[in-house]
Amino acid sequence: MKTLIEIHVLQNFAPSNLNRDDTGAPKDAFFGGRRRARISSQCLKHAVRKYFKAKSEEDLFDAAAIANRTKRLQEELVKLLAKKGRDEEESVQKIQLALRAVNLVVKEDGKTEYLLFLGKREIETIATVIHDQWNTIVLPEASAEKSNKKKKKKAEDADSLPAGLKKALEKAFDSGKAVDIALFGRMLADMPEKNQNAACQVAHAISTHAVEREFDFYTAVDDLKPEDIAGADMMGTVEFNSACFYRYAVVDYEKLVDNLQNDNELALTGLRTFLEGFVVAEPTGKQNTFAAHNPPEFVLVSVREDGSPRNLANAFEVPVRVKGEESLTRKSVEMLADKAMELSSVYGDEGKSFYIDLIDSGVEIGTKKPSLQELLNDVIAEVKREG
């Protein structure tokens, strides 16, 4: 049995530049033959991960259940080993040798070759392994000379390290029951057997309507400039847009439980926090300039068994167009509901749905709830029932 939890959000942002491309412009995409505003899935997931960290500080989670994406593994291990009484300079050497046993190379700047997504428990376990096997992590002199000549070539001299060290380190890379790794997955290029398939898929958010690029021309004046000197001291342009975004994500609950080593309680807490974060966490791009803090007006969450995920973006293949006093968000809600019911009538398996409708659109697409917390309570209760 597979339990899918799908969340659909319609969120109308005021003028903003929430997620920029390499030129500083708001990201966009062509969909249905028209340009749409876009927020990348990576941006949305980053906002949710920050929400998870904030919740861990409120003691909803044990901080150890949250992961870090970093190149500074060596730096963290040095700190942990220092707490165990190990010398910093010697720790650096031991760490670099130990990590080489699992094909991870620390470069001269003290950083790994690429970002590693590691749970805090994993990092703590790696430090413990190095501490426990401190005296066995020794590179033979001849091999050390060879390594220097070849500038510490990747995986060189790994065979000279104790087999027990490699096994202990490989065992340490088990995700540490980190909720964000369980949800979003990870790839370790040099340890593919330690990759983790994500339990959650997040779509790029797109506007329900066509957008045009807009530019804000700004000027700034030097406050200390003499009064007899006219003109601006700085000028430029900022690109922005305003859009009603359709956002979608789906969680495979059984996969989430499996990734969390069958910890059902942590999986339920993680699922609830993800759904809540997906609704309330915002991208932070240029918010000091635009302050586009606009909560979603419509949220729909469905719990379905043994079905296929249903991204409803095709509800907006033909861009929403409004006339006169019509509401763009209301029209988007109506089109979304029509598409959801159309698919259910053909493919069935609509499951249980719960929704929040702040604009009182009049659609009936499940059980309407008066608050986000009540919606989440009912979703979690349904997941428990299905499980």
C-alpha positions in Angstrom: 0.0 0.0 0.0 1.1 3.5 -0.8 -0.3 6.6 0.9 0.2 9.8 -1.0 -0.3 13.2 0.6 -0.6 16.0 -2.0 -0.8 19.7 -1.3 -2.0 22.3 -3.7 -1.6 26.0 -2.9 -2.7 29.2 -4.6 -0.7 32.2 -3.4 -1.0 35.7 -4.9 2.1 37.7 -4.3 2.3 41.5 -4.5 5.1 43.0 -6.6 8.2 41.0 -5.7 11.4 39.3 -6.9 11.3 36.2 -4.7 13.6 33.9 -6.8 16.2 35.4 -9.1 18.1 34.0 -12.1 21.8 34.7 -12.9 20.9 38.2 -14.3 18.9 39.2 -11.2 15.6 38.9 -12.9 12.7 36.9 -11.4 12.7 33.4 -12.7 10.2 32.5 -15.3 9.2 29.7 -17.7 7.0 29.2 -20.8 3.9 27.1 -20.1 0.9 26.7 -22.4 2.8 28.9 -24.9 2.9 32.0 -22.5 5.5 33.4 -20.2 4.8 32.5 -16.5 6.4 33.7 -13.3 8.3 30.9 -11.6 9.7 30.0 -8.3 12.1 27.0 -8.4 11.5 23.9 -6.4 14.9 24.3 -4.9 14.0 27.7 -3.6 10.7 26.4 -2.1 12.5 23.5 -0.4 15.1 25.8 1.0 12.4 27.9 2.6 10.9 24.7 4.1 14.2 23.5 5.4 14.7 26.9 7.2 11.3 26.4 8.7 12.3 23.0 10.0 15.4 24.5 11.7 13.2 27.2 13.3 10.9 24.5 14.6 13.8 22.5 16.0 14.8 25.7 18.0 11.3 25.6 19.4 11.9 22.0 20.6 9.3 20.5 18.2 12.2 18.5 16.9 15.4 17.2 18.4 18.0 19.4 16.7 19.8 16.2 15.8 16.8 15.3 13.5 17.8 18.1 11.1 20.5 18.0 8.5 23.1 20.5 7.1 24.2 20.9 3.6 27.9 21.8 3.8 31.4 21.6 2.5 32.8 22.3 6.0 32.6 18.7 7.4 36.2 18.9 8.6 35.5 22.0 10.6 32.6 20.5 12.3 34.5 17.3 13.1 37.4 19.2 14.5 35.0 21.0 16.9 33.5 17.7 18.1 36.9 16.0 18.5 38.1 19.0 20.5 35.3 18.4 23.0 36.7 14.9 23.3 40.1 16.3 24.1 41.8 15.8 20.8 44.4 18.2 19.4 43.2 20.4 16.6 46.1 20.1 14.2 46.3 16.3 14.7 42.5 16.1 14.3 42.7 17.7 10.8 45.2 15.1 9.7 43.3 12.2 11.1 40.0 13.5 9.7 41.4 13.8 6.2 42.9 10.3 6.3 39.7 8.8 7.7 37.5 10.4 5.1 39.7 9.1 2.4 38.7 5.6 3.5 35.2 6.3 2.2 36.4 8.2 -0.9 35.7 11.7 0.5 38.5 14.2 -0.1 39.2 17.4 1.8 40.8 20.0 -0.3 43.6 22.4 0.8 41.1 25.0 1.8 39.6 22.6 4.4 36.4 22.0 2.4 35.1 18.9 0.7 34.9 18.8 -3.1 31.1 19.2 -3.1 28.3 20.0 -0.7 27.4 17.0 1.6 23.9 16.7 3.0 24.5 15.2 6.4 22.4 14.7 9.4 23.8 16.0 12.7 23.7 12.5 14.2 25.8 11.3 11.2 28.4 14.0 11.8 28.5 13.1 15.5 28.9 9.4 14.8 31.7 10.1 12.3 33.5 12.1 15.0 33.0 9.2 17.5 34.4 6.6 15.0 37.5 8.8 14.5 38.0 9.3 18.2 37.6 5.6 19.0 40.0 4.5 16.2 42.4 7.4 16.7 45.5 5.3 17.1 44.8 3.1 14.0 44.5 6.1 11.6 48.1 6.2 10.6 49.4 6.7 7.1 52.6 4.7 6.4 55.6 7.0 5.7 56.2 5.6 2.2 52.6 6.1 1.3 52.6 9.6 2.7 55.5 10.6 0.4 53.7 9.1 -2.6 50.6 11.0 -1.6 52.5 14.3 -1.4 53.9 13.8 -4.9 50.5 13.2 -6.3 48.9 16.0 -4.3 46.6 13.7 -2.3 45.0 12.1 -5.2 41.4 11.0 -4.6 41.1 7.6 -2.7 44.9 7.2 -2.6 46.2 5.2 0.3 42.6 4.2 1.4 43.7 0.6 1.3 46.4 1.3 3.9 43.8 2.3 6.5 42.2 -0.4 8.8 39.3 -2.2 7.2 37.3 -1.8 10.4 37.6 2.0 10.1 36.0 1.9 6.6 33.2 -0.3 7.8 32.5 1.9 10.8 32.5 5.0 8.7 30.2 3.5 6.0 27.8 2.5 8.8 27.8 6.0 10.1 26.4 7.4 6.8 22.8 6.3 7.5 21.2 9.7 7.3 20.9 9.9 11.1 17.1 9.9 10.9 17.3 13.5 9.6 13.8 14.5 8.6 14.9 16.9 5.8 17.1 14.2 4.2 14.2 11.7 4.5 11.9 14.2 2.7 14.2 15.7 0.1 16.7 12.9 -0.4 20.4 13.2 -1.1 23.2 12.2 -3.5 26.7 11.4 -2.4 28.7 11.1 -5.6 31.5 9.0 -4.1 29.2 6.9 -2.0 26.3 6.0 -4.2 25.2 3.2 -1.9 24.5 5.9 0.7 22.2 8.0 -1.6 18.7 8.4 -0.3 15.6 8.6 -2.6 13.4 11.5 -1.6 10.0 10.8 0.0 8.8 14.2 -1.3 8.6 15.7 -4.7 8.2 19.5 -5.1 7.1 21.2 -8.3 8.3 24.5 -9.6 5.7 27.1 -8.7 4.2 28.8 -11.8 1.8 31.7 -12.2 -1.7 30.8 -13.2 -1.7 33.6 -15.7 0.7 35.1 -18.2 3.2 37.8 -16.9 5.2 40.6 -18.4 8.5 41.7 -17.1 8.4 45.0 -15.2 11.3 47.3 -14.1 11.6 49.7 -11.2 14.0 52.6 -12.0 15.4 53.9 -8.7 17.7 56.7 -7.7 19.6 57.5 -4.5 21.0 60.7 -3.2 24.1 61.2 -1.0 22.8 62.6 2.3 26.0 64.5 2.9 26.4 66.0 -0.5 26.6 69.8 -0.6 23.2 71.4 -1.3 24.5 73.3 -4.4 25.3 70.0 -6.2 22.2 68.5 -8.0 21.5 65.0 -9.3 21.4 61.5 -8.1 24.5 59.7 -6.8 23.3 56.2 -7.7 20.7 54.8 -10.1 19.7 51.5 -11.5 16.8 49.2 -12.2 15.3 46.2 -10.3 13.2 43.7 -12.2 10.0 42.4 -10.6 6.6 40.9 -11.2 3.3 40.2 -9.4 1.7 36.8 -9.8 -0.8 34.3 -8.4 1.3 31.1 -8.1 0.1 27.5 -8.2 2.4 25.4 -5.9 2.3 21.6 -5.6 4.1 18.9 -3.7 3.5 15.2 -2.9 4.8 13.0 -0.1 5.0 9.2 -0.2 4.3 8.5 3.4 5.5 4.9 3.4 8.8 6.0 1.8 9.1 8.7 4.5 8.7 6.1 7.3 11.2 3.8 5.6 13.8 6.7 5.2 13.3 7.5 8.9 14.2 3.9 9.8 10.5 3.0 10.7 10.1 5.8 13.2 6.4 6.5 12.7 6.1 9.2 15.3 9.0 11.2 13.7 7.5 10.6 10.3 4.1 12.1 11.3 5.8 15.0 13.0 7.9 15.6 9.9 5.0 15.3 7.6 2.9 17.8 9.6 5.8 20.2 9.8 6.5 19.9 6.1 2.9 20.6 5.2 2.7 23.6 7.6 6.1 24.9 6.3 5.0 24.5 2.7 2.0 26.8 3.4 3.7 29.5 5.6 7.4 29.5 4.7 8.2 32.2 2.1 11.2 32.7 -0.3 13.3 35.6 1.0 14.5 37.1 -2.3 14.5 40.9 -2.1 11.9 40.9 0.6 13.6 43.9 2.2 12.8 45.8 -1.0 9.3 44.5 -1.7 7.9 43.0 1.6 5.6 40.7 -0.3 4.3 38.8 2.7 1.1 37.4 1.3 -0.1 34.1 2.8 -1.9 31.6 0.5 -5.6 32.2 -0.1 -6.4 28.6 -1.0 -4.9 25.4 0.3 -6.0 21.9 -0.7 -4.5 18.7 0.9 -5.5 15.2 -0.3 -4.7 11.8 1.2 -5.0 9.0 -1.3 -4.2 5.3 -1.3 -2.4 3.4 -4.1 -3.0 6.1 -6.7 -0.7 8.2 -8.9 0.3 11.7 -8.1 -1.8 14.5 -9.8 -0.1 17.8 -10.4 -3.0 20.1 -11.4 -0.9 22.7 -13.3 -2.7 21.8 -16.5 -5.7 23.6 -15.0 -3.8 26.7 -16.1 -2.5 25.6 -19.5 -4.8 28.3 -20.8 -3.7 31.3 -18.7 -6.3 32.7 -16.4 -7.8 36.0 -17.7 -10.0 38.3 -15.6 -12.3 41.1 -16.5 -13.4 44.2 -14.6 -13.7 43.5 -10.9 -13.1 39.7 -11.2 -10.6 38.2 -8.7 -7.6 36.5 -10.3 -7.2 34.2 -7.3 -10.9 33.3 -7.2 -10.8 32.4 -10.9 -7.7 30.4 -10.3 -9.4 28.5 -7.5 -12.4 27.7 -9.8 -10.2 26.4 -12.6 -8.1 24.3 -10.1 -11.3 22.7 -8.6 -12.7 22.0 -12.1 -9.5 20.2 -13.2 -9.3 18.2 -9.9 -12.9 17.0 -10.3 -12.5 16.3 -14.0 -9.5 14.0 -13.3 -11.3 12.3 -10.4 -14.3 11.6 -12.6 -12.1 9.8 -15.2 -9.4 8.2 -13.0 -11.3 7.9 -9.6 -9.5 7.5 -6.3 -10.1 11.0 -5.1 -9.3 9.9 -1.5 -10.0 12.4 1.4 -9.5 16.1 0.8 -9.4 19.0 3.1 -9.1 22.7 2.1 -8.9 26.3 3.3 -10.7 28.9 1.1 -10.1 32.4 2.3 -11.8 34.0 -0.6 -15.0 32.0 -0.1 -15.0 30.9 -3.8 -17.9 28.6 -3.2 -16.1 25.5 -4.6 -16.7 22.2 -2.9 -13.7 19.9 -3.2 -13.6 18.0 0.1 -14.1 19.2 3.7 -13.6 22.9 4.2 -11.7 23.8 7.4 -11.6 27.1 9.2 -7.9 27.1 10.1 -4.6 25.6 9.0 -4.1 23.8 12.3 -7.5 22.1 12.0 -6.7 21.1 8.4 -3.4 19.6 9.5 -5.1 17.8 12.4 -7.5 16.1 10.0 -4.8 15.3 7.5 -2.6 13.6 10.1 -5.6 11.7 11.5 -6.4 10.4 8.0 -2.8 9.4 7.4 -2.9 7.4 10.7 -6.1 5.8 9.6 -4.7 4.8 6.2 -1.6 3.5 7.8 
